[in-house]
Amino acid sequence: MNFTQPIPLSLYVHYPWCVQKCPYCDFNSHTLKAGTAAVDESAYINALIKQLEQTLPLIWGRPIHSIFFGGGTPSLLSEDGLNRFMSHARALLGFGPDIEITLEANPGTVDFAKFAGFYQAGINRLSMGVQSFDDQKLQALGRIHSANEAHRAIESAKAAGFTNFNLDLMFALPGQTLEQAVADVQQAIQYAPPHLSHYQLTLEPNTPFYKNPPILPEDDLAWDMQLAAQAVLAESGYEHYEVSGYAKPHSSCRHNLNYWQFGDYVGLGAGAHGKITDAPSGQIWRTQMPASPGGYVAMMQDAKAGLSWAHAIGRVHQVDEMDAVFEFMLNALRLQNGFDLALFTQRTGLPIERIASQLAQLQTNGWGEVSAGLTGQSTLQLSTLGQTFLNDVVGLFLE
């Protein structure tokens, strides 16, 4: 693989604890035991800082374009703890001039004072897990917040200075009607969020919902909910730019776009994944840290100064050419407006001829079109049929 252009670099920071784990969640999250928050936070932040320090040789000189604190529930972090991590990150890393720094927030864990503290620590974008404005649906989902708390959290965030924020909504919830699904979207856009995520509840393996499934709306009704929400959002000026992402102009989530465009990212924290391209060697690495918070902290406490960067990224997997093709398309095809095919070569280091037969088949099937743009570059744009059968389209690139 031959890389000729710099690849954007982001930072993902995983906070693995929640007040309680939602029955649909398959993320690496753990219930926070009473009375241990302060001790766990201090040790965990120390581990994050240690991992970041030891990762520096691998990313030296590369500016960070975005940071995303995910979880778990990172809004459980104290303002002081978050500020301590951010101070070290600023000292160690080259922040891009307009860096986007997002923190996921659960409406049941925040208030004005906490939002103000996060803002002062350098967070400039929030992603709030509202999921629904219906108390009955929130209870069915196992959420710890009420509809009123969701409303108060949004208002508090705006009062604390946040103008760039995302609201997460789910649809096809247990017992949900079309009218209720649309009402959730209408209530969300009353707050004029620059970004809104709207995704269908799915039953993931190894979750309580998978073991004891709730009664969910039929597929046809779920599809109607999605189409109705898309219409409401389009009328309100939101662009459907990614499978589940909607944004006002210039408000797409830059961190997520880096994922969809096969950019690089360092994964800090328990269970965090990363992707690093080593351009000189022509290699792409996938990384994964230990999932257990205790195991992760112990690993970083045992790490000695001066050790190879490999000790700071856990398990390492080299991405071969076949995997690079599939992983790139798996991500890039989520973009609703298509993408410049030159990006394929820039991010995988492979010539476009590597996927010529698949692109021809895609067009033959009516799933999309390859066309020349104004710059002379070829672009790939999926058709409505291709977007509907996205899994089949992606399957073309799976050898």
C-alpha positions in Angstrom: 0.0 0.0 0.0 1.3 3.4 -1.0 0.2 6.5 0.7 0.9 9.9 -0.8 -1.3 12.3 1.2 -1.6 13.0 4.9 -4.5 11.2 6.6 -6.6 13.1 9.2 -6.1 12.0 12.8 -8.7 12.0 15.6 -8.7 10.9 19.2 -11.4 8.8 20.8 -11.6 8.6 24.6 -13.8 5.9 26.1 -15.4 6.2 29.6 -16.7 2.8 30.4 -19.1 3.4 33.3 -22.9 4.1 33.5 -25.3 4.6 36.3 -27.1 1.6 34.9 -26.7 -0.3 31.7 -29.5 0.0 29.2 -31.0 -3.4 28.1 -30.4 -2.7 24.4 -26.8 -1.6 24.8 -23.9 -3.8 23.5 -21.2 -1.2 24.0 -18.3 -1.8 26.5 -20.0 -0.2 29.6 -20.2 -1.2 33.2 -22.5 -0.1 36.1 -20.7 2.3 38.4 -20.7 1.1 41.9 -21.7 3.5 44.6 -18.9 5.2 46.5 -16.1 4.3 44.0 -16.5 7.1 41.5 -13.7 9.4 42.8 -11.2 6.6 43.2 -12.0 5.0 39.8 -12.0 8.4 38.0 -8.5 9.4 39.3 -6.9 6.1 38.4 -8.7 5.9 35.1 -7.6 9.4 34.0 -4.0 8.6 35.1 -4.2 5.6 32.8 -5.6 7.6 29.9 -2.8 10.1 30.2 -0.2 7.4 30.4 -1.6 5.7 27.3 -1.6 9.0 25.5 2.0 9.7 26.4 3.2 6.3 25.2 1.3 6.6 22.0 3.0 9.8 21.0 5.9 8.2 19.0 3.4 6.7 16.7 1.6 9.9 15.9 4.3 12.5 16.4 3.8 15.7 14.4 0.3 14.9 13.3 -2.4 17.4 14.3 -5.5 16.2 16.0 -8.7 17.3 14.1 -11.3 16.1 16.6 -11.7 14.5 20.0 -14.7 12.4 21.0 -15.5 11.3 24.6 -17.8 8.3 24.3 -19.0 5.5 26.6 -20.5 4.4 28.8 -21.6 7.8 30.1 -18.7 10.3 29.9 -20.9 13.0 31.4 -20.3 11.2 34.7 -16.8 12.6 34.7 -16.2 15.4 37.1 -15.4 18.8 35.7 -12.0 18.8 37.4 -11.2 15.3 36.1 -12.1 16.2 32.5 -10.1 19.4 32.8 -7.0 17.5 34.0 -7.1 15.2 31.0 -7.7 18.1 28.6 -4.8 20.0 30.0 -2.4 17.1 29.4 -3.8 16.5 26.0 -3.2 20.1 25.0 0.3 19.9 26.2 1.1 16.6 24.5 -0.8 17.0 21.2 -1.0 19.4 18.3 -4.6 20.6 18.2 -5.9 21.7 14.9 -7.0 25.4 14.7 -10.7 24.5 14.6 -10.7 21.2 16.5 -14.0 19.7 17.3 -14.2 18.3 20.9 -17.4 16.3 21.6 -18.7 14.8 24.8 -21.6 12.4 25.1 -24.0 13.4 27.8 -26.9 11.5 29.5 -29.6 14.0 30.4 -30.0 12.3 33.8 -26.4 13.0 34.8 -26.0 16.7 34.1 -27.1 20.2 35.2 -26.1 23.8 34.3 -23.1 23.9 36.5 -21.7 20.7 35.0 -22.3 21.8 31.5 -20.5 25.1 32.3 -17.6 23.2 33.7 -17.3 21.0 30.6 -17.5 24.1 28.4 -14.7 25.8 30.4 -12.6 22.6 30.1 -12.6 22.9 26.3 -15.6 20.8 25.2 -17.2 22.6 22.3 -19.8 20.1 21.1 -22.3 17.9 23.0 -24.0 14.7 21.9 -27.0 14.2 24.1 -28.7 10.8 24.4 -32.3 11.9 24.6 -33.6 8.8 22.7 -37.3 9.9 23.2 -39.4 12.6 24.8 -42.0 10.0 25.9 -41.7 8.9 29.5 -43.3 5.5 28.7 -40.8 4.8 25.9 -37.9 6.0 28.1 -38.9 3.5 30.8 -39.2 0.7 28.2 -35.6 1.5 27.1 -34.3 1.4 30.6 -33.1 5.0 30.5 -32.5 6.8 33.8 -33.9 10.2 32.7 -37.4 11.5 32.2 -38.8 13.6 29.3 -38.7 16.6 31.6 -35.1 16.0 32.5 -34.3 15.8 28.8 -35.9 19.1 28.1 -34.1 20.7 31.1 -30.7 19.3 30.0 -31.0 20.7 26.5 -32.0 24.1 27.9 -29.1 24.0 30.5 -26.6 23.1 27.8 -27.6 26.0 25.6 -27.6 28.4 28.6 -24.0 27.2 29.5 -22.8 28.3 26.1 -23.1 25.3 23.8 -24.3 26.2 20.4 -23.0 23.1 18.6 -24.8 20.0 19.9 -26.4 16.8 18.7 -29.6 15.1 19.9 -29.8 11.3 19.7 -33.2 9.9 18.9 -34.3 6.3 18.5 -37.3 5.0 16.6 -39.3 1.7 16.3 -39.4 1.5 20.1 -41.6 -1.0 22.0 -45.2 -0.1 21.4 -44.4 3.1 19.4 -46.8 4.4 16.9 -46.0 6.4 13.8 -47.4 9.6 15.4 -45.3 9.1 18.5 -42.1 8.6 16.4 -42.8 11.8 14.5 -43.6 13.7 17.7 -40.2 12.9 19.1 -38.5 14.4 16.0 -40.7 17.5 16.1 -39.9 18.1 19.8 -36.2 17.8 19.1 -36.1 20.3 16.2 -37.9 22.9 18.4 -34.4 23.3 20.1 -32.8 23.9 16.6 -30.0 21.4 17.2 -27.3 21.8 14.5 -27.1 18.0 14.3 -29.6 15.2 15.0 -29.0 11.4 15.0 -32.0 9.2 14.2 -31.6 5.5 14.3 -33.7 2.4 14.6 -33.7 0.3 17.8 -32.0 -3.1 17.0 -31.7 -6.2 19.1 -28.0 -6.8 19.5 -26.6 -10.2 20.7 -25.5 -10.4 24.3 -28.0 -7.9 25.5 -31.1 -8.4 27.7 -33.3 -7.2 24.9 -31.9 -9.9 22.7 -32.4 -12.6 25.3 -36.0 -11.4 26.1 -37.1 -9.4 23.1 -39.7 -6.7 23.5 -42.5 -6.4 21.0 -41.3 -4.0 18.4 -43.1 -2.3 15.5 -43.3 -4.4 12.2 -40.7 -3.6 9.6 -43.1 -1.8 7.3 -44.1 0.5 10.2 -40.5 1.1 11.1 -39.8 2.1 7.5 -42.7 4.5 7.6 -41.3 6.1 10.7 -38.0 6.6 9.1 -39.5 8.1 5.9 -41.8 10.4 8.0 -38.8 11.6 10.1 -36.7 12.3 7.0 -39.5 14.4 5.5 -39.9 16.5 8.7 -36.2 17.0 9.0 -35.8 18.0 5.3 -38.6 20.5 5.7 -36.7 22.0 8.7 -33.4 22.4 6.7 -31.5 19.3 7.8 -29.4 17.4 5.3 -29.4 13.7 5.5 -25.7 13.3 5.0 -25.1 9.8 6.6 -27.2 6.8 7.2 -28.5 8.0 10.6 -27.0 11.5 10.6 -28.8 14.8 9.8 -27.2 18.2 10.0 -27.8 21.9 9.3 -25.3 23.4 6.7 -21.7 23.1 7.9 -22.7 21.2 11.1 -21.9 17.6 10.1 -20.1 15.7 12.9 -16.4 16.0 11.8 -15.3 13.2 14.1 -17.8 10.7 12.7 -17.0 11.9 9.1 -13.4 10.9 9.8 -14.6 7.4 10.5 -16.8 7.2 7.4 -13.9 8.6 5.3 -11.5 6.0 6.6 -9.4 8.4 8.5 -7.1 7.5 11.5 -7.9 7.7 15.1 -6.2 6.8 18.4 -8.4 4.9 20.8 -7.8 5.6 24.5 -9.5 3.8 27.4 -10.9 0.4 28.2 -12.1 -1.5 25.1 -11.3 1.5 22.9 -10.5 0.7 19.2 -8.1 2.6 17.0 -6.9 2.8 13.4 -3.4 4.1 12.6 -1.8 4.4 9.2 2.0 4.2 9.1 2.6 5.8 5.7 6.4 5.1 5.5 5.9 1.4 5.8 2.6 1.3 3.9 0.8 -0.4 6.8 -2.6 0.1 8.4 -3.0 -1.0 12.0 -6.2 -1.8 13.9 -5.8 -1.5 17.7 -7.9 -2.6 20.7 -7.4 -2.0 24.4 -8.4 -4.5 27.2 -12.2 -4.3 27.7 -12.1 -4.6 31.5 -11.6 -1.2 33.1 -9.6 -2.7 35.9 -7.5 -4.7 33.4 -6.9 -1.5 31.4 -5.9 0.5 34.4 -3.6 -2.2 35.7 -2.0 -2.5 32.2 -1.2 1.2 32.1 0.0 1.3 35.7 2.5 -1.5 34.9 3.7 0.1 31.7 7.2 1.6 32.2 8.4 4.8 30.6 10.4 4.3 27.5 8.6 1.2 26.3 7.6 0.7 22.7 4.4 2.4 21.6 3.0 -1.1 21.1 2.5 -1.3 24.9 0.1 1.6 24.7 -2.3 0.2 22.0 -3.1 -3.2 23.3 -3.9 -5.9 20.7 -2.7 -5.0 17.2 -4.0 -6.3 13.9 -2.5 -5.4 10.5 -5.1 -4.6 7.9 -4.3 -6.4 4.6 -5.3 -5.2 1.2 -8.5 -7.3 1.1 -9.7 -6.0 4.5 -8.7 -2.4 3.6 -11.0 -2.5 0.5 -13.9 -3.9 2.5 -13.5 -1.6 5.5 -13.2 1.5 3.4 -16.4 0.8 1.4 -18.2 -0.3 4.6 -17.6 3.1 6.0 -17.7 5.4 2.9 -20.9 4.0 1.5 -22.7 5.3 4.6 -22.3 8.8 3.1 -25.6 9.7 1.5 -24.1 12.2 -1.0 -21.5 9.8 -2.3 -17.7 10.5 -2.3 -14.8 11.2 -4.5 -13.3 7.9 -5.6 -9.8 9.5 -5.3 -10.4 9.1 -1.5 -10.2 5.3 -1.9 -6.6 5.6 -3.0 -5.7 8.3 -0.5 -7.0 6.3 2.5 -6.1 2.7 1.5 -3.0 3.3 -0.6 -4.5 1.1 -3.3 -5.2 2.0 -7.0 -8.8 2.5 -8.0 -8.4 -0.4 -10.5 -8.5 -2.7 -7.4 -12.3 -2.2 -7.2 -13.1 -1.7 -10.9 -15.0 -4.9 -11.4 -17.1 -4.2 -8.2 -17.9 -0.7 -9.4 -19.1 -2.0 -12.7 -21.3 -4.6 -11.0 -22.7 -2.0 -8.7 -23.8 0.1 -11.7 -25.2 -2.9 -13.6 -27.4 -3.7 -10.6 -28.7 -0.2 -10.5 -27.3 0.4 -7.1 -25.3 3.5 -8.0 -23.5 5.5 -10.5 -19.9 6.5 -11.1 -19.7 9.9 -12.7 -17.1 12.7 -13.4 -17.5 15.7 -11.1 -16.6 19.4 -11.9 -13.1 18.8 -10.8 -12.6 15.9 -13.2 -12.5 13.4 -10.4 -14.8 10.4 -10.5 -17.5 10.2 -7.8 -19.6 7.3 -6.5 -23.2 8.0 -5.7 -25.5 5.3 -4.5 -29.1 5.3 -5.9 -32.1 5.1 -3.7 -32.2 1.4 -4.4 -28.5 1.1 -3.4 -29.1 2.9 -0.2 -32.1 0.6 0.6 -30.0 -2.5 0.0 -26.8 -1.1 1.5 -25.7 -4.5 3.0 -25.8 -6.1 -0.5 -23.8 -3.2 -2.0 -21.2 -3.5 0.7 -21.1 -7.3 0.1 -19.8 -6.7 -3.4 -16.5 -5.6 -1.9 -16.2 -8.6 0.5 -13.9 -11.1 -1.1 
